[in-house]
């Protein structure tokens, strides 16, 4: 089981952590939301829980709780800029569909 960051995503997270002045890495999870059922959740994390899985890409730690890991296994997280918009893009092999607005997905 693994979750990876692209080099672009790792650079962005590293920059944010440096600006924040602290942090172990980024926590990635899912929550029930939207019209398709699940949405990605991101937050900076200062410490991990005992049951968390921790992965590392390009020197950045990705922390995932056990419940979310089942939905996120194999996911690659990228940071993309498209015109004036920028943000994280998830390539999740478990995803079977998403809502029209792209805010939620189903597995």
Secondary structure in CASP SS format (residue, H / E / C, confidence):
PFRMAT SS
TARGET T0000
AUTHOR 0000-0000-0000
METHOD secondary structure of the structure
MODEL  1
X C 1.00
X C 1.00
X C 1.00
X E 1.00
X E 1.00
X C 1.00
X H 1.00
X H 1.00
X H 1.00
X H 1.00
X H 1.00
X H 1.00
X H 1.00
X H 1.00
X H 1.00
X H 1.00
X H 1.00
X H 1.00
X H 1.00
X H 1.00
X C 1.00
X C 1.00
X C 1.00
X C 1.00
X E 1.00
X E 1.00
X E 1.00
X E 1.00
X E 1.00
X E 1.00
X E 1.00
X E 1.00
X E 1.00
X C 1.00
X C 1.00
X C 1.00
X E 1.00
X E 1.00
X E 1.00
X E 1.00
X E 1.00
X E 1.00
X E 1.00
X E 1.00
X E 1.00
X C 1.00
X C 1.00
X C 1.00
X C 1.00
X C 1.00
X C 1.00
X C 1.00
X E 1.00
X E 1.00
X E 1.00
X E 1.00
X E 1.00
X C 1.00
X C 1.00
X E 1.00
X E 1.00
X E 1.00
X E 1.00
X E 1.00
X C 1.00
X H 1.00
X H 1.00
X H 1.00
X H 1.00
X H 1.00
X H 1.00
X H 1.00
X C 1.00
X C 1.00
X C 1.00
X E 1.00
X E 1.00
X E 1.00
X E 1.00
X E 1.00
X E 1.00
X E 1.00
X C 1.00
X C 1.00
X E 1.00
X E 1.00
X E 1.00
X E 1.00
X E 1.00
X E 1.00
X E 1.00
X C 1.00
X C 1.00
X C 1.00
X C 1.00
X C 1.00
X E 1.00
X E 1.00
X C 1.00
X C 1.00
X C 1.00
X C 1.00
X C 1.00
X C 1.00
X E 1.00
X E 1.00
X C 1.00
END
